[in-house]
Amino acid sequence: MSKIFRIFGPIVLNFLALEIILIKPHLLWWMIGFMFTVTCIITFRSVRYDFKSLSPLNFLILPNLLLIGAILNLLLIANPVLRQILIIFYSLCFYISQDILTRRVIPKVLGDKSETVSLHFRDSFIVTTTYFLICTGIWGFYFYLDLSSIQTCLLLLLATVALFYQTLWQANLIFVQTWIYVLILGLIVTEVFWVISFWPIAFWVNASVLVIIFYVYRGLVWMYLQKAFGPRLLKEYLFVGFALLVILLLSAKWTL
């Protein structure tokens, strides 16, 4: 019962705060501050943070980026039904992310190979979903609210590097050599942004292109650093990424 209350209590609070934003938009910044506070507190509890070191603060990156992505998209969506779906979807993802953090600090779970694999797949889902929400939110503001190209590029770069860093750090893969992979990803995102920003397609398609690139790159680097990399895996990731890009771009509506 205590575990259910510990996780579901903050989820309900954030859910209600998002609903209040829809009803009383003038309370937006108060609700954002409230949700960030709740998210930080529940994350500290999930990882049993004892405030003896600063390293565990990295656990705050993913849940707070997830929250930022949800808020950005909530502000962009006009359809009330889609808004409710987004709030429910965010609440589900928030629960999964906190459950993953709770399980990662249990020694018995860490020693269970099948459980470790399950955590990895769920974590990949949350990371990819978070990046999608962040990218669609930033691209949406770029398209509809006159966010400058430089501002958009910097925000995307910051979110990408932070999320990728958190992924490597959580897997204990942060050392001097890994920073080159973070730098390469940053350069890729910057170059791709300048190219696709001129494409006459919907902003969510542009965002999806970045998400696919991030997904493939993150998966390959993670496998390589885990020494599980091989030609077959490389071909599978590249094939999946290429197929998704082709399907996405062929099904997109181009406004020439």
Secondary structure, 3 states (H helix, E strand, C coil): CHHHHHHHHHHHHHHHHHHHHHHCHHHHHHHHHHHHHHHHHHHHHHCCCCCCCCHHHHHHHHHHHHHHHHHHHHHHCCCHHHHHHHHHHHHHHHHHHHHHHHHHCCHHHHCCHHHHHHHHHHHHHHHHHHHHHHHHHHHHHHHHCCCCHHHHHHHHHHHHHHHHHHHHHHCCCCCHHHHHHHHHHHHHHHHHHHHHCCCCCCHHHHHHHHHHHHHHHHHHHHHHHCCCCCHHHHHHHHHHHHHHHHHHHHHCCCCC
